[in-house]
């Protein structure tokens, strides 16, 4: 059974930076596709960034050039480095893992609030 635990959220001023971390347990981490999603109040959960087993990345247009997703297979970790944060980035951020068999797992989420 795969489990995901996010950390690193918090309150940050506009223009600031945060790094989110997601620790995975269970299974063979290096074979999984990974991603970060976010859900703002009153809105549907939306893709932020994904990274494949081969390291190929994909970003939502709204975060391109500001956010960077990375993975450390040896540590079973996936990260989201966020820079130049805007108030519209405020949301609960969720870590996602998809196995080779297309089973999807989610973490519990971490709140990111961008406000002065």
C-alpha atoms as one frame of an Amber mdcrd trajectory, in Angstrom:
protein
   0.000   0.000   0.000   1.414   3.347  -1.078   1.243   6.264   1.323   2.098
   9.886   0.608   2.806  12.622   3.131   3.196  16.243   2.058   4.976  18.969
   3.983   6.325  22.459   3.483   3.163  24.507   3.084   2.550  27.747   4.910
   1.961  31.462   4.647   4.186  33.440   2.312   4.129  36.968   0.947   3.581
  37.632  -2.759   6.849  37.217  -4.606   8.132  34.741  -2.054   9.181  31.115
  -2.373   8.278  27.795  -0.812   9.371  24.226  -1.338   6.850  21.458  -0.920
   7.996  17.938  -0.185   6.199  14.643  -0.535   7.473  11.466   1.072   6.282
   8.171  -0.364   6.293   4.767   1.252   5.411   1.387  -0.203   6.092  -0.037
  -3.612   8.864   0.686  -6.070   9.109   4.460  -6.168  11.272   4.699  -9.264
   8.531   3.105 -11.396   5.878   5.665 -10.525   4.804   8.840 -12.267   4.463
  11.697  -9.814   2.671  14.985  -9.716   1.434  17.944  -7.759  -2.136  19.213
  -7.950  -3.888  22.026  -6.151  -7.393  22.927  -5.137  -8.425  26.472  -4.365
 -11.621  27.237  -2.419 -14.668  26.702  -4.602 -12.636  25.282  -7.471 -11.878
  21.833  -8.802  -8.560  20.150  -8.185  -6.159  21.083 -10.982  -2.830  19.861
 -12.249   0.227  21.883 -11.285   3.118  19.734 -12.488   4.026  16.143 -13.267
   7.249  14.208 -13.667   7.629  10.827 -15.340   9.867   7.948 -14.392  12.336
   9.250 -16.957  12.314  12.749 -15.524  10.164  14.377 -18.198   8.221  17.271
 -16.697   4.959  18.996 -17.545   3.561  22.183 -16.049   0.314  24.072 -16.006
   0.648  27.263 -18.029  -0.054  29.334 -14.924   3.094  28.094 -13.160   5.551
  27.675 -16.021   8.798  29.453 -15.295   7.961  29.820 -11.599   7.565  26.266
 -10.297   9.913  23.301 -10.621   9.040  19.689  -9.916  11.785  17.207  -9.111
  12.159  13.722  -7.733  14.751  11.870  -5.711  14.203   8.175  -6.253  16.827
   7.116  -3.719  14.921   8.980  -1.009  11.377   8.258  -2.288  10.757  11.988
  -2.437   9.137  14.402  -4.847   9.464  18.158  -4.528   7.786  21.272  -5.813
   9.928  24.388  -5.701   7.695  27.430  -5.991   8.997  30.926  -6.682   7.474
  34.306  -7.474   4.345  33.216  -5.685   1.101  35.050  -6.360  -2.112  35.282
  -4.330  -3.806  33.118  -6.961  -1.421  30.298  -6.060  -3.234  30.003  -2.733
  -4.636  26.476  -2.497  -4.289  23.109  -0.873  -1.510  21.290  -2.699  -1.705
  17.534  -3.141   0.963  15.036  -4.067  -0.092  12.360  -6.556   1.486   9.064
  -7.505   0.424   6.793 -10.335   1.668   3.232 -10.474   2.583   1.280 -13.578
  -0.850  -0.332 -13.323  -2.486   3.130 -13.372  -3.574   3.111  -9.744  -3.577
   6.651  -8.349  -2.726   7.638  -4.804  -3.084  10.990  -3.079  -1.578  12.625
  -0.047  -3.590  14.491   2.552  -2.659  17.916   1.175  -0.741  20.904   2.483
  -2.071  24.456   2.596  -0.223  27.212   0.760  -1.408  30.756   1.395   0.076
  33.693  -0.491  -0.887  36.948   1.158   0.599  40.168   2.425
